Amino acid sequence: MGLQMARLVQNCFTKCRS
């Protein structure tokens, strides 16, 4: 349980940093 969380965090980070 690490890749899923990292991907979700990265996705939110990329969208939040838009």
MOPAC internal coordinates of N, CA, C and O (Angstrom, degrees):
PM7 1SCF
backbone

  N    0.0000 0     0.00 0     0.00 0    0    0    0
  C    1.4908 1     0.00 0     0.00 0    1    0    0
  C    1.5235 1   109.43 1     0.00 0    2    1    0
  O    1.2310 1   121.24 1  -107.11 1    3    2    1
  N    1.3047 1   115.24 1    72.89 1    3    2    1
  C    1.4781 1   117.35 1  -179.18 1    5    3    2
  C    1.5210 1   109.94 1  -143.30 1    6    5    3
  O    1.2310 1   121.27 1   139.63 1    7    6    5
  N    1.3216 1   115.17 1   -40.37 1    7    6    5
  C    1.4875 1   118.47 1  -179.55 1    9    7    6
  C    1.5293 1   110.52 1   -66.40 1   10    9    7
  O    1.2310 1   121.23 1   137.07 1   11   10    9
  N    1.3290 1   115.25 1   -42.93 1   11   10    9
  C    1.4810 1   118.47 1  -178.57 1   13   11   10
  C    1.5329 1   110.12 1   -61.34 1   14   13   11
  O    1.2310 1   120.94 1   134.59 1   15   14   13
  N    1.3193 1   115.81 1   -45.41 1   15   14   13
  C    1.4762 1   119.04 1  -177.74 1   17   15   14
  C    1.5344 1   109.77 1   -66.46 1   18   17   15
  O    1.2310 1   120.96 1   136.99 1   19   18   17
  N    1.3228 1   115.76 1   -43.01 1   19   18   17
  C    1.4792 1   119.56 1  -179.51 1   21   19   18
  C    1.5218 1   109.13 1   -61.77 1   22   21   19
  O    1.2310 1   120.08 1   139.71 1   23   22   21
  N    1.3175 1   117.45 1   -40.29 1   23   22   21
  C    1.4851 1   120.34 1  -178.22 1   25   23   22
  C    1.5314 1   108.18 1   -67.93 1   26   25   23
  O    1.2310 1   120.54 1   138.07 1   27   26   25
  N    1.3047 1   116.58 1   -41.93 1   27   26   25
  C    1.4856 1   119.19 1  -178.52 1   29   27   26
  C    1.5331 1   109.46 1   -64.87 1   30   29   27
  O    1.2310 1   121.04 1   136.56 1   31   30   29
  N    1.3014 1   115.62 1   -43.44 1   31   30   29
  C    1.4814 1   119.47 1  -179.97 1   33   31   30
  C    1.5199 1   109.74 1   -63.04 1   34   33   31
  O    1.2310 1   120.73 1   135.87 1   35   34   33
  N    1.3284 1   116.22 1   -44.13 1   35   34   33
  C    1.4724 1   119.51 1  -179.58 1   37   35   34
  C    1.5279 1   110.07 1   -63.44 1   38   37   35
  O    1.2310 1   120.90 1   140.25 1   39   38   37
  N    1.3232 1   115.88 1   -39.75 1   39   38   37
  C    1.4727 1   119.96 1  -178.88 1   41   39   38
  C    1.5210 1   109.26 1   -63.42 1   42   41   39
  O    1.2310 1   120.24 1   134.87 1   43   42   41
  N    1.3160 1   117.15 1   -45.13 1   43   42   41
  C    1.4899 1   121.07 1  -179.40 1   45   43   42
  C    1.5322 1   108.66 1   -66.44 1   46   45   43
  O    1.2310 1   121.11 1   139.63 1   47   46   45
  N    1.3355 1   115.48 1   -40.37 1   47   46   45
  C    1.4788 1   119.38 1  -178.60 1   49   47   46
  C    1.5315 1   109.69 1   -62.55 1   50   49   47
  O    1.2310 1   121.14 1   133.73 1   51   50   49
  N    1.3281 1   115.43 1   -46.27 1   51   50   49
  C    1.4787 1   119.35 1  -179.14 1   53   51   50
  C    1.5227 1   110.07 1   -63.35 1   54   53   51
  O    1.2310 1   120.26 1   139.72 1   55   54   53
  N    1.3205 1   117.10 1   -40.28 1   55   54   53
  C    1.4845 1   119.13 1  -177.92 1   57   55   54
  C    1.5301 1   109.77 1   -74.69 1   58   57   55
  O    1.2310 1   121.28 1   141.43 1   59   58   57
  N    1.3359 1   115.15 1   -38.57 1   59   58   57
  C    1.4848 1   118.46 1  -178.96 1   61   59   58
  C    1.5382 1   109.76 1   -69.10 1   62   61   59
  O    1.2310 1   120.68 1   149.44 1   63   62   61
  N    1.3078 1   116.30 1   -30.56 1   63   62   61
  C    1.4935 1   120.25 1  -177.11 1   65   63   62
  C    1.5383 1   109.39 1   -85.15 1   66   65   63
  O    1.2310 1   120.67 1   177.96 1   67   66   65
  N    1.3006 1   116.32 1    -2.04 1   67   66   65
  C    1.4842 1   118.83 1  -178.12 1   69   67   66
  C    1.5327 1   110.86 1   -51.28 1   70   69   67
  O    1.2310 1   120.10 1   180.00 1   71   70   69

